[in-house]
Amino acid sequence: MPRLHSNRAWSTVHSFQSSHSLVTIHDLPPEVLLQIFKAYLYLDSPGDWSKPTVRHSKETFSTPIPLTHVCRTWRGIATGVADLWTSMFILGPSRKQLSLVNLWLSRTAGRGMTIQFVERAFGITDKQITKLTHQLITSLYQCKDQWEEVDFEFADILGTGERPKAIINRPGYESYLTRLRRARFFDRQHWNQQLTEALWWEISYCSGLEKLEVGTAHMAPPMRI
């Protein structure tokens, strides 16, 4: 997928340059700039896991935010195209992320989303982690009908080994996560149980769910950095 996006973008630029002499980046039409923007989001870049961040994905660690800071034209294109914002990776939690996450969500225009969240402690207490994670998940849950793929690495979602089976087989439960197709959970046992059980309860009942991956690690709460 990344290579496909990149090749398509640069092929478009090359075709445009072939028919226009002395072309600069500011001369490119919006549709060409958009192809470049999309290719940029799929370029591999070194990820900094030492501090909280919000990115396009944990695989590429890119972000559309810089595209909105170049000029008025770029900002208009970047903020007006929902496809640039329908994937989000959150490494946190932190207080500063809340406003950015809400801004990011506001630019998705109701499109289906891929959301990744990795919970770690960055110099804050267990109580603060739980509170901030709850606030982040609450914001994400406001757009739950947009979820297509979710990948959450945080607290005690599973409880005991028997609990997932009991939840999944509960009769008569209807989930509002109508678009969700793939979900992955990594469970750090005995951590933030009150928050994550409710989320797990609903996701495991999605009628359109094609793949559900769960894992349990018997370890301490998320590592501190």
C-alpha positions as CSV (number, residue, x, y, z in Angstrom):
1,M,0.0,0.0,0.0
2,P,2.7,2.6,0.9
3,R,4.6,1.9,-2.3
4,L,1.4,2.1,-4.4
5,H,0.5,5.5,-3.0
6,S,4.1,6.8,-3.6
7,N,4.4,5.5,-7.1
8,R,1.1,6.9,-8.1
9,A,1.9,10.3,-6.7
10,W,5.2,10.7,-8.3
11,S,4.0,9.4,-11.6
12,T,1.3,12.1,-11.6
13,V,3.9,14.8,-10.8
14,H,6.2,13.5,-13.6
15,S,3.4,13.6,-16.1
16,F,2.5,17.1,-15.1
17,Q,6.1,18.3,-15.3
18,S,6.5,16.7,-18.7
19,S,3.8,19.0,-20.1
20,H,4.7,22.1,-18.1
21,S,8.1,23.8,-18.1
22,L,9.6,25.5,-15.0
23,V,7.0,23.9,-12.7
24,T,7.3,24.6,-8.9
25,I,5.5,23.0,-6.0
26,H,3.2,26.0,-5.9
27,D,2.2,25.5,-9.5
28,L,0.8,22.0,-8.9
29,P,-3.0,21.7,-9.1
30,P,-4.9,20.6,-5.9
31,E,-5.5,17.0,-7.2
32,V,-1.7,16.5,-7.7
33,L,-0.9,18.0,-4.3
34,L,-3.5,15.7,-2.7
35,Q,-1.8,12.6,-4.2
36,I,1.6,13.8,-2.8
37,F,0.0,14.4,0.6
38,K,-1.4,10.9,0.6
39,A,1.9,9.4,-0.4
40,Y,3.7,11.4,2.3
41,L,1.5,9.8,5.0
42,Y,2.6,6.3,3.9
43,L,6.4,7.1,3.9
44,D,8.3,5.2,6.5
45,S,9.8,7.5,9.1
46,P,11.7,6.8,12.4
47,G,9.3,6.7,15.3
48,D,10.0,8.3,18.6
49,W,8.4,6.2,21.3
50,S,9.9,8.2,24.1
51,K,7.1,10.8,24.4
52,P,3.4,11.0,23.8
53,T,2.3,11.7,20.3
54,V,-0.6,11.5,17.8
55,R,0.3,10.2,14.3
56,H,-1.2,8.7,11.2
57,S,-0.1,5.2,12.1
58,K,2.4,3.4,14.3
59,E,3.9,1.8,11.3
60,T,4.9,5.0,9.5
61,F,4.8,7.6,12.4
62,S,3.8,10.3,9.8
63,T,1.2,13.0,10.5
64,P,-0.9,15.4,8.3
65,I,-0.5,18.2,10.8
66,P,2.6,19.8,9.2
67,L,0.7,20.0,5.9
68,T,-1.6,22.5,7.5
69,H,1.2,24.8,8.5
70,V,2.9,25.4,5.1
71,C,0.6,27.9,3.5
72,R,-3.1,28.8,3.1
73,T,-3.5,26.6,-0.1
74,W,-2.0,23.5,1.6
75,R,-4.0,24.1,4.7
76,G,-7.2,24.3,2.7
77,I,-6.5,21.0,0.9
78,A,-5.2,19.2,4.0
79,T,-8.1,20.1,6.3
80,G,-10.7,19.7,3.6
81,V,-9.9,16.1,2.6
82,A,-11.2,13.6,5.2
83,D,-9.1,10.8,3.8
84,L,-6.0,12.3,5.3
85,W,-7.5,12.1,8.8
86,T,-9.2,8.7,8.8
87,S,-6.2,6.9,10.4
88,M,-4.9,7.8,13.9
89,F,-2.3,6.4,16.2
90,I,-2.2,7.7,19.8
91,L,0.8,7.0,22.0
92,G,0.0,8.3,25.4
93,P,-2.0,9.4,27.3
94,S,-1.2,13.0,28.0
95,R,-3.3,16.1,28.6
96,K,-2.1,17.9,25.5
97,Q,-3.4,15.0,23.3
98,L,-7.0,15.6,24.1
99,S,-7.5,18.7,22.0
100,L,-5.5,17.3,19.1
101,V,-7.5,14.1,19.1
102,N,-10.8,16.0,19.0
103,L,-9.5,18.3,16.2
104,W,-8.3,15.2,14.3
105,L,-11.7,13.5,14.7
106,S,-13.5,16.7,13.5
107,R,-11.8,16.5,10.2
108,T,-12.9,12.9,9.3
109,A,-16.3,14.0,8.0
110,G,-17.9,10.8,9.3
111,R,-15.7,8.5,7.3
112,G,-14.7,5.0,8.5
113,M,-11.6,5.1,10.7
114,T,-8.6,3.1,11.7
115,I,-7.6,3.9,15.3
116,Q,-4.5,2.6,17.2
117,F,-3.8,3.4,20.8
118,V,-0.8,2.3,22.9
119,E,-1.0,3.2,26.6
120,R,2.2,4.1,28.4
121,A,3.2,6.1,31.4
122,F,5.2,9.2,30.7
123,G,6.1,10.5,34.1
124,I,2.6,10.5,35.5
125,T,0.9,8.5,38.3
126,D,-1.3,5.5,37.8
127,K,-4.3,7.5,38.8
128,Q,-3.5,10.2,36.2
129,I,-3.0,7.5,33.5
130,T,-6.4,6.0,34.2
131,K,-8.1,9.4,34.1
132,L,-6.4,10.6,30.9
133,T,-7.0,7.2,29.2
134,H,-10.6,7.4,30.1
135,Q,-10.9,10.9,28.6
136,L,-9.2,9.8,25.4
137,I,-11.4,6.7,25.0
138,T,-14.4,8.8,25.7
139,S,-13.5,11.2,22.9
140,L,-12.8,8.2,20.5
141,Y,-16.1,6.6,21.5
142,Q,-18.1,9.6,20.4
143,C,-17.3,8.5,16.8
144,K,-17.7,4.8,17.5
145,D,-20.0,4.4,14.5
146,Q,-17.0,5.3,12.3
147,W,-14.7,2.6,13.7
148,E,-13.6,0.1,11.0
149,E,-10.4,-1.1,12.6
150,V,-9.2,-0.6,16.1
151,D,-5.9,-1.7,17.8
152,F,-5.7,-0.9,21.5
153,E,-2.9,-1.9,23.8
154,F,-3.9,-1.1,27.3
155,A,-5.4,-2.5,30.5
156,D,-7.3,-5.5,31.8
157,I,-9.8,-6.0,29.1
158,L,-10.2,-9.7,29.5
159,G,-10.6,-10.2,33.2
160,T,-10.4,-14.0,33.6
161,G,-9.8,-16.6,30.9
162,E,-13.5,-17.5,30.9
163,R,-14.9,-14.0,30.6
164,P,-14.4,-13.3,26.9
165,K,-16.4,-16.4,25.9
166,A,-19.2,-15.5,28.2
167,I,-19.4,-12.0,26.8
168,I,-19.2,-13.0,23.1
169,N,-22.0,-15.6,23.6
170,R,-24.3,-13.3,25.4
171,P,-27.7,-13.4,23.6
172,G,-29.6,-10.4,22.5
173,Y,-26.9,-7.8,22.7
174,E,-26.8,-5.2,19.9
175,S,-23.6,-3.2,19.3
176,Y,-23.6,0.3,17.9
177,L,-20.2,-0.3,16.2
178,T,-21.8,-1.0,12.9
179,R,-18.7,-0.4,10.7
180,L,-16.2,-2.3,12.8
181,R,-14.5,-5.1,10.9
182,R,-11.2,-5.7,12.7
183,A,-10.3,-5.3,16.4
184,R,-7.1,-6.1,18.3
185,F,-6.6,-5.9,22.0
186,F,-3.4,-6.4,24.0
187,D,-4.3,-6.9,27.7
188,R,-2.0,-6.0,30.5
189,Q,-3.6,-8.0,33.3
190,H,-5.0,-6.1,36.4
191,W,-4.7,-2.7,34.8
192,N,-7.5,-0.2,34.3
193,Q,-10.1,-2.9,34.3
194,Q,-13.1,-0.6,35.0
195,L,-12.5,1.4,31.8
196,T,-11.8,-1.4,29.3
197,E,-14.3,-4.0,30.2
198,A,-17.2,-1.8,29.0
199,L,-15.4,-1.2,25.7
200,W,-14.6,-4.9,25.3
201,W,-18.2,-5.8,26.1
202,E,-19.6,-3.9,23.1
203,I,-16.8,-4.6,20.6
204,S,-17.0,-8.3,21.0
205,Y,-20.7,-8.2,19.9
206,C,-20.3,-6.3,16.6
207,S,-22.3,-8.2,14.0
208,G,-19.9,-7.3,11.1
209,L,-16.7,-8.2,13.0
210,E,-14.5,-10.2,10.7
211,K,-11.4,-10.5,12.9
212,L,-10.9,-10.3,16.6
213,E,-7.4,-10.7,18.0
214,V,-6.7,-10.7,21.7
215,G,-3.6,-11.3,23.7
216,T,-2.7,-11.3,27.4
217,A,0.6,-10.4,29.0
218,H,1.1,-11.2,32.7
219,M,3.2,-8.1,33.4
220,A,3.2,-4.9,35.4
221,P,1.2,-1.8,34.2
222,P,2.4,0.0,31.1
223,M,6.2,0.6,31.2
224,R,7.3,4.0,32.4
225,I,9.6,6.2,30.3
